[in-house]
Every structure is written in structure tokens, then in C-alpha cells.
Amino acid sequence: MKKQQPQISEDKILEASWELLGEEGIQKFSMRRLADRLGIQAPSIYWYFKSKQNLYQRLANQISKIILEDFNSEGNWKEQLEELAITIRSVLSRYPCSTQLMMMTLPHEPDMIRFTNRMLLCVESTPLEQEQKLQAVLTLTNYVFYFVLDDYQHQRNITVMLEDEGVAPGGQMNELLDSMTEAEAGLFRGMYKSGLFEVMGTDQAFEFGLKLILMGIEQVIKEHEK
């Protein structure tokens, strides 16, 4: 009896892609590994996606659509940007490697364009120049992207060190800092040993950085209104 081929679809490929990204990260992601996950030959995927980059585009488009669905804010420009930043962070944190995908792709998909347009609408009522409006939303989204990416990479680095060396990096870091002079590492050592670096990646840290950006945009708007 001839073995029946697994039934695949675009949605199943996307679903399997997220699973693979979550398990192995984007560095190890390949169409061959994806095909193995689906139980098919790699060429079968190319019926749906002409290249890995094309697949990445569709995954990023999917993220953009979810952000748009989750984002619900009326309010003034500041309230909208704040809610948008919180929504982007929430969605990116739920989907492994989604930040990298957003940064590795171009807004050449329908929902990616809608997402960019919605961001611009947040500041459309302000007196900023068009170029400044674009720069404002790009600065905000880049902050969120790098915040999520930094936290993701930090957690992966800790996992790798535990797997490779069997110990957490904290002990080695303390030894290194203790071997350095006050002039070389005094301020850094004080902050590290008092636990300030543990705040990195937390809601508190995110909200503070977001506040700085929003206050900066607000200051530029006030200068325009003078």
C-alpha cells in the first residue's frame, strides 16, 4: 500500500515555523528542518513560499495583523503611542523570534503596511513635520523591538551557559568584577552587586524607557507650538 503523504497548507507551515523557531531559534531555522517537522520534502514548501525570506515576510505579516487586532486605543497621541508600545511588546513576547522577523523583513505585506499606517495615525494630529512623525514612530518601535530582543537574547545566553558550563553566569561575573580596579569598574560593580541589572527586561524598565521617549516627542511638539 502506498504511503499517504501528509496534508500540508500555508497555515500548517506557518504554525510549524513558530514551533521550530521557539525550539531552536532563528539561527538554526531552515527550510529543511521545517520540512522534517512537517514530515515532507523541502521542495513541497516552495509551492507555498518561494524562499525562506518569503516565509519570513509572511510570519512578520502575521505578527503585524495580531498587533493590529490587539491594539485598541482612542485617546490623544500620547495615550495611543503608549498603548501601541505596550501592545507590540506583548505580542512580540508571545511569539518566538518575532522581533528578529520584524527587523529582517520589509513592509511589503498588506498587514505590515496597515500596521505602519496605524502607527502614523497615532501622531497625525500633532504639529510635527511628516518626516518627524515617521521618525517618532520608528524611534518608538525600535525601542520596543530592541527591548524585547535584548531580554530574549539574555535569557538564551543564560540557558547556553547553563548547558555548556553547568553554572549560572553570576559567579563568574562576580569574580571578574572583583579582579578589576575601582577606576575600571567601580560604578558598574556597585550597580551589578546591588542587583540593579536584574531590573533589565522588567515592566518597570520598559515603562521608564517608554516614558523618556514620549517625553522627548512631547518636548519637540511644544517647540513646534511656540
N, C-alpha and C positions, 0 to 999 in steps of 0.2 A: 504494500500500500504506500502510495506516495505521501511523503511528509507534508503536512499543510503549513504554508508559510504564515508567520504571524501577521495579523492585520495591523497596519500602521496608518496613521493620519497625521496631519500637521499638529493637531492638539496633543497627540500622544508623543510626538517628537519633542515638542516644547516642554511637556511635563517631565519627560525623561531627562531633558537637558538640565532642568532645575535640580533634579535629584543628583545628577552627576556632578554638577557644579558644587552642590552642598557637600558632597563626599570627598571630592578630590581637588576642588579649587579650579580656577580658570587656567592656571599654568599647565595643568595636565589634561585639560579638556581637548578632545579631538573627535573628529567625525567617526573614526574607527572605534574609539571607546564608546561613543554614543550608539553606534550600530550594534556593538556587542551587548550593550544594555538592553536594546530593543529586540535582540535575537534575530537580526537581519544582516545583510551585507551592506557595507557602506554606500555603494552606488545607489541603493534604494532611497537613501535620504535625499540624494541630489534631485530626485523627482519633485521634491517639495522645497528644497533650499539649494540654490545653485552653488553656494560656497559656505564656509564656516562664518565668514563675515556677514553674509546674508542672513544666516541663522541668528547671529548676534544682534543684527538690526531688528529682527522680529521679536527677540526677547526684550530688547530695550523698549520697543514699541508697546509690548505688553505691560511693562512696568509703568510707562507713561500713562497708559489707559487706567491702570489701577490707581495711580496718584490722582488723576482727574476725578475718578469715581469717589474716592475717599475725601477729597478736598471740598469743604463746604463752608464758605465764609463770605459774609456780606461785608459789613463794617467799612472803615476807612482804609487807605492804602497800607498803613502800618499794621493794622489788625489782620488784613488779608495776607501780607507778606509773612507775618509771624505764624499764622495758621498754615500757610503753604509750606514753610520750612519744617514745621513740626510734622506735617503730613508726609513730606518727602522722606524725612529721616525714618519715620515709622515704616513706610513701605519698603525702603531700601534695606532696613534691618531684618525684614521678614523674608527677603529673597536673596539667597547666597550669591555673592559676586555681582549683584545687580548694579552696584556703584561702578565697578570696573566696566561693565557693559555700557552704561550710560556715558562713560568717559571715552570709550573706544569706538563709539558709533556717531554717525551724523544724523541730524534731524530730518531724515529723508523718508520718514514713515508718517502716515496720517495722524496717529495719536501723539507722536513726538512733536509734530507741528502744532497740534491742538494744545499740548502741554506748554510749549514755548509761548504760544499766543495767550494762553490763560495767565501765565506769569506776567507778561507785558501788560495785560489788562489791569493787574493789581496796581500799577503805578501810572496808568494812563491819565488819571485825574490830576496828577501832580504837575507843577510848572517846569519840571525838568525838560531839558532838550531830549530829543529822541535817542541820541547816542548815549546820553546819561541814563535814560530809562533802561536801555538794554544793558548797560554796564552795571546798573544797580541790581537787576535780577540775576545777571551772571555772577556777580560777586556773592550774592546770597546763596545761589545754588552750588557754586564751587565750595563755599564754606561747608554746606551740608554734606556734599559729596566727600570732601576730604576728612570731615569729622567721622563719618561712618566708615570710610575706608581705613583710616588710622586705627580705629577701635577694632575693626575686623582683622587687620594685619597684626595688631598687637596680640590678640588672642591666638592667632595662628602661630606666631613666633613662640609664645609660651608653650603651646602644645608641642611644637617641634623640639624645643629644648628638653621638655619632659621625656619625649620619646627617644631622643638621641643621647641625652646625658643622665636621665633619670632623676634630675633635680630641677627645682624651680630656679629661675634666674636671680632671685632676690639675694641669695647668699653670695654668689659670685660678684654681684654688683656692690654689695657692702664691702667686700674685700678690696675691690678695685678702688672704691672711693676712699677707703682708709689708707691706701698706699699713696694717695695724691696729697699735695700741699694745700694749704688754705687758699693761696693765690690761684691755684689751678682749678680747684673745685669746691671752694668754701660755700658759696651760695647754693650751688647745685646740691651739694651733700646735705646741707641743712634742710632744704625743701624735700629731698628724697627721703631722708630718715624721719622727717616729721609726717610723712605719709601724704604730702600734697600731690604727688604724682598719681596717687590712687584715684584722685578726683577726675583724671582724664577719662573721657568716654562716658561720663555720667550725665544725667539730666541737668544737674547744676552747672557743669562745664558748658554744655550745649547752650543752655539758656543765657549764660553770661556772654558767650561769643556772639550769639544772635542779637543780644541787646546792643553790643558795640556796633554791629553793622547797621542796625535800624537807627541808632542814634546818629551815625555818620550820614546816612541818607537824609535824615531829618534836618541835620545841620546844613547840608547842601541845598535843600528845599528852602530853608529860611534865608539863605544867602540870595536865592533867586527872587524871593519875595520882597527884598529890601528895595 
